[in-house]
Amino acid sequence: MIQLENSYFYVAYSTSGIFPAENCATKSKPGPLALILIMLQKLWTNPTKTFNDILSREIRWIEILPLFAVNGIYVVYYLIKAEKGYNLASNGKLWGAILGIIVIGSIWGIISNLFVGYLVKVTGRIFKAENNLKKIYAVFAWSSIPLIIACIIIILSLIFVRVILAQEETSSSNIFLSLLTIILNIGMIVPAIWSFILFYKGLKVAQKLDMTKTILNYILAIAIFAPLYYLIMFFEY
């Protein structure tokens, strides 16, 4: 067990890997939603201490890789939307689009985060950072927690668009769903901004750098990654 803000947590193989163990002899384990809410609360109220606690325990791939996937789903949704859009002409195509986003996004998220995380380690040498690669990966992963909210919004938005397209005549419900879809799409920006702020705070903790060096280190890693990214996009499209 490790102590986290006056309450004990134990580590287990689950979506987040952490759940409260206070009075665990008498209390059942929280479900996945409760785990997410616990982490969101702690990352909101005290992100630096939370990252210190996360990075002080054993870091497990079974926790990291699903959160990499969440990050990829968010990115791939916008990539496909910008390049080709989504064909939601039927229910089958709707679920095909959702499945495609999840599968392609998960693969892209895992590969890209592994690669960029390694680049952050490499460029960190320039700034004399503490370069524990697994801790860097943990920061990439746990800072993606808010994007779970965005991924839920993505699925809801696609479903709402399909419902709107399925109705031949304009109705008050269609207008309401259209406005709700617009609001949800705008709202997806908030988890992304929150995720980036958490990433910055977590990377400072992991690499023991000041604000300027943390930002420069990440920008340099992304600058190296960018040509590869555009090369992949060129061959894909």
C-alpha positions as CSV (number, residue, x, y, z in Angstrom):
1,M,0.0,0.0,0.0
2,I,1.0,3.6,-0.5
3,Q,-0.4,6.6,1.2
4,L,-2.1,9.2,-0.9
5,E,-3.4,12.3,0.8
6,N,-4.2,10.7,4.1
7,S,-6.0,7.7,2.6
8,Y,-4.5,4.4,1.5
9,F,-4.6,3.1,-2.0
10,Y,-3.5,-0.3,-3.3
11,V,-2.5,-1.1,-6.8
12,A,-4.3,-3.6,-8.9
13,Y,-4.7,-4.6,-12.5
14,S,-7.7,-2.5,-13.7
15,T,-8.4,0.3,-16.1
16,S,-6.8,2.9,-13.8
17,G,-4.8,0.6,-11.5
18,I,-5.7,2.5,-8.3
19,F,-8.7,2.2,-6.1
20,P,-9.3,3.1,-2.4
21,A,-8.4,0.4,0.0
22,E,-9.4,2.3,3.1
23,N,-11.5,-0.2,5.1
24,C,-11.1,-2.6,2.2
25,A,-12.0,-5.6,4.4
26,T,-15.5,-4.3,4.6
27,K,-15.9,-2.2,1.4
28,S,-16.1,-3.5,-2.2
29,K,-13.9,-2.1,-4.9
30,P,-15.2,0.9,-6.8
31,G,-16.2,0.3,-10.4
32,P,-14.3,1.9,-13.4
33,L,-16.5,5.0,-13.4
34,A,-15.7,5.6,-9.7
35,L,-12.0,5.1,-10.3
36,I,-12.0,7.7,-13.1
37,L,-13.9,10.2,-10.9
38,I,-11.5,9.6,-8.0
39,M,-8.5,10.3,-10.3
40,L,-10.1,13.3,-11.9
41,Q,-10.8,14.8,-8.5
42,K,-7.2,14.3,-7.3
43,L,-5.7,15.6,-10.6
44,W,-8.0,18.7,-10.3
45,T,-7.4,19.5,-6.6
46,N,-3.7,18.7,-6.4
47,P,-2.1,17.6,-9.6
48,T,1.5,17.9,-8.6
49,K,1.1,15.8,-5.4
50,T,-1.0,13.3,-7.3
51,F,1.7,12.9,-10.0
52,N,4.3,12.5,-7.2
53,D,2.3,9.7,-5.7
54,I,1.7,8.0,-9.1
55,L,5.3,8.1,-10.0
56,S,6.5,6.9,-6.6
57,R,4.8,3.5,-7.0
58,E,5.3,0.7,-9.5
59,I,4.3,1.7,-13.0
60,R,2.4,-1.0,-14.9
61,W,1.9,-1.2,-18.6
62,I,-1.6,-2.6,-18.1
63,E,-2.5,0.9,-16.7
64,I,-0.5,2.9,-19.2
65,L,-1.4,1.4,-22.6
66,P,-5.3,1.8,-22.3
67,L,-4.7,5.5,-21.4
68,F,-2.4,5.9,-24.5
69,A,-5.4,4.5,-26.5
70,V,-7.7,7.1,-25.1
71,N,-5.4,9.8,-26.2
72,G,-5.2,8.3,-29.7
73,I,-9.0,8.0,-30.0
74,Y,-9.3,11.7,-29.4
75,V,-6.7,12.6,-31.9
76,V,-7.9,10.2,-34.6
77,Y,-11.4,11.5,-34.4
78,Y,-10.3,14.9,-35.3
79,L,-7.9,13.7,-38.0
80,I,-10.6,11.7,-39.8
81,K,-13.1,14.5,-39.3
82,A,-10.7,17.0,-40.9
83,E,-9.6,14.8,-43.8
84,K,-12.6,12.7,-44.8
85,G,-15.4,13.2,-42.3
86,Y,-17.7,10.4,-41.2
87,N,-20.3,8.5,-43.3
88,L,-23.3,8.2,-40.9
89,A,-25.9,7.4,-43.6
90,S,-27.0,4.2,-41.8
91,N,-26.8,2.6,-38.4
92,G,-24.3,0.1,-39.6
93,K,-22.0,2.9,-40.8
94,L,-22.4,4.7,-37.5
95,W,-21.2,1.7,-35.5
96,G,-18.5,1.1,-38.1
97,A,-17.3,4.6,-37.7
98,I,-17.3,4.3,-33.9
99,L,-15.5,1.0,-34.0
100,G,-13.0,2.4,-36.5
101,I,-12.2,5.4,-34.3
102,I,-11.7,3.1,-31.3
103,V,-9.5,0.6,-33.1
104,I,-7.4,2.9,-35.2
105,G,-7.2,5.5,-32.4
106,S,-6.0,2.9,-29.9
107,I,-3.3,1.7,-32.2
108,W,-2.2,5.2,-33.1
109,G,-2.3,6.3,-29.5
110,I,-0.1,3.5,-28.3
111,I,2.5,3.8,-31.1
112,S,2.7,7.6,-31.1
113,N,2.9,8.0,-27.3
114,L,5.6,5.3,-27.1
115,F,7.6,7.1,-29.8
116,V,7.1,10.7,-28.5
117,G,7.7,9.6,-24.9
118,Y,11.1,8.2,-26.0
119,L,11.9,11.4,-27.9
120,V,11.1,13.4,-24.7
121,K,13.6,11.2,-22.9
122,V,16.2,11.8,-25.6
123,T,15.7,15.6,-25.8
124,G,15.6,15.7,-22.0
125,R,19.4,14.9,-22.0
126,I,20.0,18.3,-23.4
127,F,18.3,19.9,-20.4
128,K,19.9,17.4,-17.9
129,A,16.5,16.0,-17.0
130,E,15.8,13.0,-14.8
131,N,15.0,10.6,-17.7
132,N,13.2,7.6,-16.3
133,L,11.4,6.5,-19.5
134,K,8.7,4.6,-17.7
135,K,7.8,7.7,-15.6
136,I,7.6,9.8,-18.7
137,Y,5.2,7.2,-20.2
138,A,3.2,7.3,-17.0
139,V,2.8,11.1,-17.3
140,F,1.7,10.8,-20.9
141,A,-0.9,8.2,-19.7
142,W,-2.3,9.7,-16.6
143,S,-2.5,13.2,-18.1
144,S,-4.9,11.7,-20.6
145,I,-7.5,10.9,-18.0
146,P,-9.7,14.0,-18.8
147,L,-9.8,12.8,-22.5
148,I,-12.0,9.9,-21.3
149,I,-14.7,12.5,-21.0
150,A,-14.0,13.8,-24.5
151,C,-14.1,10.2,-25.9
152,I,-17.6,9.7,-24.4
153,I,-18.7,13.0,-25.9
154,I,-17.3,11.9,-29.3
155,I,-19.5,8.8,-29.3
156,L,-22.6,10.7,-28.1
157,S,-22.0,13.3,-30.8
158,L,-21.8,10.7,-33.6
159,I,-25.0,9.0,-32.3
160,F,-26.8,12.3,-32.2
161,V,-25.8,13.2,-35.7
162,R,-27.0,9.8,-36.9
163,V,-30.4,10.4,-35.2
164,I,-30.7,13.8,-36.9
165,L,-29.8,12.4,-40.3
166,A,-32.3,9.5,-39.9
167,Q,-35.3,11.9,-39.6
168,E,-36.5,13.2,-42.9
169,E,-38.3,16.3,-41.5
170,T,-37.0,19.0,-39.3
171,S,-38.5,18.8,-35.8
172,S,-37.9,20.5,-32.4
173,S,-36.0,17.4,-31.3
174,N,-33.7,17.6,-34.3
175,I,-33.0,21.3,-33.5
176,F,-32.3,20.4,-29.9
177,L,-30.0,17.6,-30.8
178,S,-28.2,19.8,-33.3
179,L,-27.6,22.5,-30.7
180,L,-26.5,19.9,-28.2
181,T,-24.1,18.3,-30.7
182,I,-22.5,21.8,-31.3
183,I,-22.2,22.4,-27.6
184,L,-20.7,19.0,-27.0
185,N,-18.1,19.5,-29.8
186,I,-17.1,22.8,-28.3
187,G,-17.0,21.3,-24.9
188,M,-14.5,18.7,-26.0
189,I,-11.9,21.4,-26.1
190,V,-12.0,21.7,-22.3
191,P,-10.8,18.2,-21.4
192,A,-8.0,18.6,-24.1
193,I,-6.8,21.8,-22.4
194,W,-7.0,20.2,-19.0
195,S,-5.1,17.2,-20.3
196,F,-2.3,19.4,-21.6
197,I,-2.0,21.3,-18.4
198,L,-1.8,18.0,-16.5
199,F,0.9,16.7,-18.9
200,Y,3.0,19.8,-18.3
201,K,2.7,19.5,-14.5
202,G,3.4,15.8,-14.6
203,L,6.4,16.1,-16.9
204,K,7.9,18.7,-14.5
205,V,7.5,16.2,-11.7
206,A,9.0,13.3,-13.7
207,Q,12.0,15.1,-15.2
208,K,12.6,17.6,-12.3
209,L,12.9,20.6,-14.7
210,D,11.7,24.2,-14.4
211,M,8.8,25.6,-16.4
212,T,10.9,26.8,-19.4
213,K,13.0,23.7,-19.8
214,T,9.9,21.4,-19.5
215,I,8.1,23.3,-22.3
216,L,11.3,23.5,-24.5
217,N,12.0,19.8,-24.0
218,Y,8.5,18.8,-25.1
219,I,8.5,21.3,-28.1
220,L,11.8,19.9,-29.3
221,A,10.5,16.3,-29.1
222,I,7.4,17.2,-31.1
223,A,9.5,19.1,-33.6
224,I,11.4,15.8,-34.2
225,F,8.2,13.8,-34.4
226,A,6.4,16.1,-36.7
227,P,8.2,15.1,-40.0
228,L,7.4,11.5,-39.3
229,Y,3.8,12.3,-38.6
230,Y,3.3,14.2,-41.9
231,L,5.1,11.4,-43.8
232,I,2.6,8.9,-42.4
233,M,-0.3,11.2,-43.4
234,F,1.1,11.7,-46.9
235,F,1.3,8.0,-47.6
236,E,-2.1,7.4,-46.0
237,Y,-4.0,10.0,-48.0
